[in-house]
């Protein structure tokens, strides 16, 4: 039963603390992505990785960091430098470009910074 | 600079009628277009796609139309059902690129 898991579903943190969001996939996809969704803003790309040990900044990377040590895992750290961290975070994966491929999404993590 | 635009934030349609969601794009290099459906507090799910070599793709109740000269695509849902109430995102991808550019979404309400 392949898919993408994100944990936890809801996360609360105090202002000034770093927090790491988990994303795991067993679809054997090479590419993985992190998006942020805010009301009325659609999905905005934070970081993406096309292969292990490599990743690129998306449109809103400031205040975030990622790692890609394993093909299955792409954790996102929301640092204290992120000015408005409260949002719904979505992880996705896809097979690489070269064919027409859609991205598959996880269930999301809602982060609330108090 | 929004490359993928969904100009209608919301749309209400009677159950059983046709729902038409519209999307415009500005980058003529986009060659693959997708529609995603999203329920609150869940991840988007892929609905249907179309490549730029086609002008129509159909899957059950869902049909996507592409007008390249107008840089416009639309998603038709017929007949509309209560479970279709969700936010629909239009997305586009340039050639040989893993990234997808999403629109801001249109919230569809199916009325009983």
HADDOCK unambig.tbl for C-alpha pairs under 7 A between the chains (distance, minus, plus):
assign (segid A and resid 40 and name CA) (segid B and resid 104 and name CA) 6.27 0.50 0.50
assign (segid A and resid 41 and name CA) (segid B and resid 104 and name CA) 5.33 0.50 0.50
assign (segid A and resid 42 and name CA) (segid B and resid 102 and name CA) 6.74 0.50 0.50
assign (segid A and resid 42 and name CA) (segid B and resid 103 and name CA) 6.04 0.50 0.50
assign (segid A and resid 42 and name CA) (segid B and resid 104 and name CA) 3.78 0.50 0.50
assign (segid A and resid 42 and name CA) (segid B and resid 105 and name CA) 5.90 0.50 0.50
assign (segid A and resid 43 and name CA) (segid B and resid 102 and name CA) 6.08 0.50 0.50
assign (segid A and resid 43 and name CA) (segid B and resid 104 and name CA) 6.99 0.50 0.50
assign (segid A and resid 90 and name CA) (segid B and resid 43 and name CA) 6.61 0.50 0.50
assign (segid A and resid 96 and name CA) (segid B and resid 98 and name CA) 6.21 0.50 0.50
assign (segid A and resid 97 and name CA) (segid B and resid 96 and name CA) 5.02 0.50 0.50
assign (segid A and resid 97 and name CA) (segid B and resid 97 and name CA) 5.52 0.50 0.50
assign (segid A and resid 97 and name CA) (segid B and resid 98 and name CA) 5.13 0.50 0.50
assign (segid A and resid 98 and name CA) (segid B and resid 96 and name CA) 5.28 0.50 0.50
assign (segid A and resid 100 and name CA) (segid B and resid 32 and name CA) 6.90 0.50 0.50
assign (segid A and resid 105 and name CA) (segid B and resid 43 and name CA) 5.50 0.50 0.50
assign (segid A and resid 105 and name CA) (segid B and resid 44 and name CA) 6.08 0.50 0.50
assign (segid A and resid 105 and name CA) (segid B and resid 45 and name CA) 6.78 0.50 0.50
assign (segid A and resid 106 and name CA) (segid B and resid 43 and name CA) 5.45 0.50 0.50
assign (segid A and resid 107 and name CA) (segid B and resid 42 and name CA) 4.85 0.50 0.50
assign (segid A and resid 107 and name CA) (segid B and resid 43 and name CA) 4.35 0.50 0.50
assign (segid A and resid 108 and name CA) (segid B and resid 42 and name CA) 6.11 0.50 0.50
assign (segid A and resid 108 and name CA) (segid B and resid 43 and name CA) 5.63 0.50 0.50
